[in-house]
């Protein structure tokens, strides 16, 4: 456990140092959202309750770093999740892009839940179609998550969204999750509606992994 926490602390320090030492000519953006549920990899993180979320991102060329937070409800002492992340992204061609980075998930009040993932992903966009594939690996717990995503732009404002992912745990209990929905960009906010589900048995996770409809209003500024 000490090793896990030390890695998480090192990640936090590295992300904050990178943000503090970043060149002033980079771009800073903020994001905020409210939704009826916080569903992550098919499983509710708020016990099927509402969520308020927000974050900040800094980008400079291919480098990016950021922080994001949300309320959570696991029935434990953890009431909030704070994510710190950073990495590099670029493009091989006009259509094919890449992204590598690291993400730390922190739960003040329940530090035993903290963990870190490294990730690598590819994206492909042609005309109105966008496809993505990303692999995440947790070196401390030896867990792997692989996800494929797809989007189709019906217009400048309306797009269809789909995803499928598989979570593989070193100790067993692997599962698959998927989602289907759409997003519409209004003038003052974005509206996203998704249907999500998993193949987790109710006897294992209860109703937090059941089929769900998530409605989110978000804004980047």
PyMOL commands that set and color helices and strands:
alter all, ss='L'
color gray80, all
select helices_A, chain A and resi 2-21+111-113+202-209
alter helices_A, ss='H'
color red, helices_A
select strands_A, chain A and resi 27-35+39-40+43-44+51-60+63-71+80-91+96-106+115-126+129-138+143-153+158-168+175-185+190-198+212-220
alter strands_A, ss='S'
color yellow, strands_A
deselect
rebuild
show_as cartoon
